[in-house]
Amino acid sequence: MDKARTTPIMTSAAVSRLVTAWLATISSEHTRARYRRDLGRLAGWLMGHRGRGLLATRAEDVIAYAHTLTGHRHDLDHRAHPLRRHDTIATKATAWSSFFAHCVRAGLLESNPVQQARALDPAAAYPPHPRNPASGADADALRALVAEAHRDPWLGGSLGAALVGLLVATQWRPERITTRTLADLSERGVHDGEQWLPLPAAVVGYLGAWCAERPDVVGTHVFYERSGLRRISAIDLMRLVLRSAERAGLGDGLTATRAARSAAEITERGESIELPPLAELRRSAPAPEQLALPDDPREHDPVQPALIPLPQQ
């Protein structure tokens, strides 16, 4: 039977209420916002290119739309960008699948077109990659990662050490680290929701040195690039980890997420991660003259000529 003929016809208002009811089942505000955005883009593509609404989505539509995403900037080679194509599209497909699963439970659809797409063409539907523990990132590797971050030509010095040091010490996602403000920081550590999270003395030293170096024009935010003109983004931190891992000989698979996950595993085993103090980094991994970061954080030009001098040390 042609499923398109049996699909219920719904007004725009009814579809909007359906989407609102679906989003209400998701507890995370961040996930709700992302799912709403990803589903909205699918809906726009369907109407513009197929002339169909969401409830008329077919498996071939999902596959075709997934293929249209492969030309976007986030689909660069993983050496140029830490967000891999398959993982990025898998995240979007998870949002679509969640909505259609809700429609199946509500009796509005007979089957989930995303699941059908994955069965027909797994390479196009991009099923999510398994979340395997990071391998090879032991305490010594994480220590070397911080040292190479201090040596980085774009975000090196106490700034790079503070970013990667917080990643290792807190095991937070990169975006949580890059949105820190001065109000979050204290000699006791860093503010995590309703409590203070104590930090290793080395990380407190990195943060203290960076706050002392910050230009006055930055305001309350901590992590700005050294000219004070642009805030550091999560992608900047991801790239910093990839560059540092490659220089340290840790391979190109040690992403920011894997580094944080490795640190969490080490801590859960009751082991400690001894990060080098800033004075040691300045001796063993001195920061070079800093290159300017691009205005667009999605771009990355390793031969960019503009230079930003390091603060006096």
C-alpha positions in Angstrom: 0.0 0.0 0.0 1.2 3.5 -0.8 2.0 5.1 2.6 1.8 8.5 1.0 -2.0 8.0 0.4 -2.7 6.8 3.9 -0.8 9.7 5.6 -3.2 11.9 7.5 -3.5 15.4 6.3 -2.7 17.9 9.0 -2.8 21.7 9.0 0.3 23.7 9.8 -1.1 24.5 13.3 -1.7 20.8 13.9 1.8 19.9 12.9 3.1 22.7 15.1 1.2 21.3 18.1 2.5 17.8 17.3 6.1 19.1 17.3 5.5 21.0 20.6 4.1 17.8 22.1 7.1 15.8 20.9 9.6 18.4 22.3 7.8 18.3 25.6 9.0 14.7 26.0 12.6 15.8 25.9 14.0 16.9 29.3 17.2 18.8 28.1 16.6 22.3 27.0 19.8 22.2 24.9 18.6 19.0 23.2 15.1 20.5 22.6 16.6 23.5 20.8 18.9 21.4 18.7 16.2 18.9 17.8 13.7 21.7 16.9 16.4 23.3 14.6 17.3 20.0 12.9 13.7 19.0 12.3 12.8 22.5 11.0 15.6 22.3 8.4 14.4 18.9 7.3 10.8 20.2 7.0 12.0 23.2 4.9 13.9 20.9 2.6 11.0 18.5 2.2 8.6 21.3 1.3 11.0 23.1 -1.0 12.4 20.1 -2.9 9.7 17.4 -2.5 6.5 19.4 -2.0 5.7 17.2 1.0 5.1 17.8 4.7 6.8 16.1 7.6 4.2 13.3 8.0 4.7 12.4 4.3 8.4 11.8 4.7 9.8 8.7 3.0 13.0 6.8 3.5 14.3 8.0 0.1 13.7 11.6 1.3 15.9 11.0 4.4 18.7 9.5 2.3 18.5 12.3 -0.3 18.6 15.0 2.4 21.5 13.4 4.2 23.4 13.5 0.9 22.8 17.2 0.6 24.6 17.8 3.9 27.9 16.4 2.7 28.9 19.7 1.0 28.8 21.8 4.2 31.8 23.2 5.9 31.5 20.7 8.8 32.3 17.9 6.4 35.9 18.8 5.9 38.5 16.1 6.4 38.9 15.3 10.1 42.4 16.7 10.1 41.0 20.1 9.2 38.0 20.0 11.4 37.2 17.9 14.5 33.5 17.4 13.7 33.4 14.4 11.4 30.8 14.2 8.7 29.2 10.9 9.8 28.9 12.0 13.4 27.4 15.3 12.4 24.7 13.9 10.2 24.1 11.1 12.6 23.2 13.7 15.2 20.7 15.3 12.9 19.2 11.9 12.0 18.8 11.1 15.7 16.6 14.2 16.0 14.5 13.2 12.9 14.2 9.6 14.2 13.0 10.8 17.6 10.2 12.9 16.0 9.0 10.1 13.7 9.1 7.6 16.5 6.9 9.9 18.5 4.5 10.0 15.5 4.5 6.2 15.3 3.6 5.9 19.0 0.8 8.5 18.4 -0.6 6.3 15.7 0.1 8.9 12.9 2.6 6.9 11.0 3.0 3.1 10.5 6.8 3.2 10.5 9.8 5.4 11.1 11.3 6.6 7.8 14.7 7.2 9.3 14.9 3.5 10.4 13.9 2.5 7.0 16.5 4.8 5.4 19.2 3.2 7.6 18.1 -0.3 6.5 18.1 0.7 2.8 21.3 2.8 2.8 23.3 2.8 6.1 26.1 4.8 4.4 23.7 7.6 3.5 21.6 7.6 6.7 24.8 7.7 8.9 23.9 5.6 12.0 25.6 7.1 15.1 29.1 5.8 15.8 29.5 3.7 19.0 30.8 5.7 22.0 33.9 3.6 22.6 36.3 4.6 25.4 39.4 6.5 24.2 42.4 4.3 23.9 46.0 5.3 24.6 45.2 8.6 26.4 46.7 7.8 29.8 47.8 10.3 32.4 51.1 10.8 30.7 49.4 11.5 27.4 47.1 14.1 28.9 50.1 15.8 30.6 51.8 15.9 27.2 48.6 17.3 25.6 48.7 20.2 28.0 52.3 20.9 27.3 51.7 20.9 23.6 48.7 23.2 24.0 51.1 25.7 25.8 53.3 25.5 22.7 50.5 26.1 20.2 51.0 29.0 17.8 47.4 30.1 17.8 46.1 29.5 21.4 49.3 28.8 23.2 50.8 30.0 26.4 48.7 30.2 29.6 45.5 30.6 27.5 46.0 27.2 25.7 47.1 25.5 28.9 44.1 26.9 30.8 41.7 25.7 28.1 43.1 22.1 27.9 43.8 22.0 31.6 40.1 22.8 32.4 39.1 20.1 29.8 41.2 17.5 31.6 40.3 18.6 35.2 36.5 19.1 34.7 35.8 16.6 31.9 33.3 19.1 30.5 32.2 19.5 27.0 34.3 22.2 25.1 31.4 24.6 24.9 31.1 24.6 28.7 34.7 25.6 29.0 34.8 28.3 26.4 31.7 30.1 27.9 33.3 30.5 31.3 33.2 34.0 32.9 35.3 35.7 35.6 32.3 35.2 37.9 32.7 31.4 37.5 36.4 31.4 38.7 37.7 31.5 42.2 40.8 30.4 44.1 38.6 27.5 45.2 38.2 26.4 41.6 35.5 26.9 39.0 31.7 27.3 39.6 29.8 24.3 38.4 26.1 24.9 38.7 25.4 25.4 42.4 28.8 24.4 43.8 32.5 25.0 43.4 34.5 22.4 41.7 38.1 22.3 43.1 40.8 22.3 40.5 44.4 21.1 40.6 46.9 23.7 41.6 48.5 23.6 38.1 45.2 24.5 36.4 44.5 27.3 38.9 48.0 28.6 38.0 47.2 28.5 34.3 43.9 30.4 34.9 45.5 33.0 37.2 48.3 33.7 34.7 45.8 34.1 31.8 43.5 36.4 33.8 46.6 38.5 34.6 47.4 38.7 30.9 43.9 39.5 29.6 43.3 42.8 27.9 41.0 45.1 29.8 38.5 45.3 26.9 37.4 41.7 27.3 34.9 42.4 30.0 33.7 39.5 32.2 34.4 36.7 29.8 37.6 34.8 30.3 38.4 33.1 27.1 39.0 35.6 24.3 41.7 35.5 21.7 44.7 37.6 22.7 43.7 40.7 20.8 40.5 40.8 22.8 38.4 41.0 19.6 36.8 37.6 19.4 35.7 35.0 22.0 37.2 31.6 21.8 34.7 29.1 20.4 34.2 25.4 21.2 35.6 24.6 17.7 38.7 26.6 18.5 39.3 24.4 21.6 38.6 21.2 19.6 41.1 22.2 17.0 43.6 23.1 19.7 43.4 19.6 21.1 43.8 18.0 17.7 46.8 20.1 16.8 48.4 19.4 20.2 47.7 15.7 20.1 49.3 15.4 16.7 52.4 17.4 17.8 52.7 15.2 20.9 52.6 12.0 18.7 49.3 11.0 20.3 47.6 10.4 16.9 44.8 12.2 15.1 42.0 10.4 17.0 42.5 12.1 20.3 39.7 14.6 20.2 38.6 17.0 23.0 35.7 14.7 23.8 38.0 11.6 24.0 40.5 13.5 26.1 37.8 14.5 28.6 36.5 10.9 28.7 39.9 9.5 29.3 40.5 11.9 32.2 37.2 10.8 33.7 38.1 7.1 33.4 41.5 7.8 35.0 39.8 9.6 37.9 37.2 6.9 38.4 40.0 4.4 38.8 41.3 6.5 41.7 44.4 7.6 39.8 45.6 11.2 39.6 46.7 13.3 36.6 49.7 15.4 37.5 49.6 18.3 35.2 52.8 20.4 34.8 52.9 23.8 36.6 53.1 26.9 34.4 56.7 27.5 35.3 57.7 24.1 34.0 55.7 24.6 30.8 57.5 27.9 30.2 60.8 26.1 30.4 60.0 22.9 28.6 57.3 24.0 26.1 57.7 27.8 25.7 54.9 29.5 23.7 55.9 30.8 20.3 54.8 34.1 18.8 51.1 33.9 18.5 49.3 33.8 15.1 46.0 35.6 14.9 42.8 33.4 14.9 40.5 33.9 11.9 37.4 36.0 12.3 35.3 33.0 11.3 36.0 30.2 13.8 34.9 27.6 11.1 37.9 28.7 9.0 41.4 27.6 9.7 44.4 28.9 7.7 47.7 27.6 9.0 49.7 30.2 7.0 47.7 33.2 8.2 50.3 36.1 8.3 48.8 38.3 11.0 50.6 38.1 14.3 49.5 39.0 17.8 52.5 39.5 20.2 52.4 37.5 23.4 52.1 39.4 26.7 55.3 40.2 28.5 56.3 37.3 30.8 
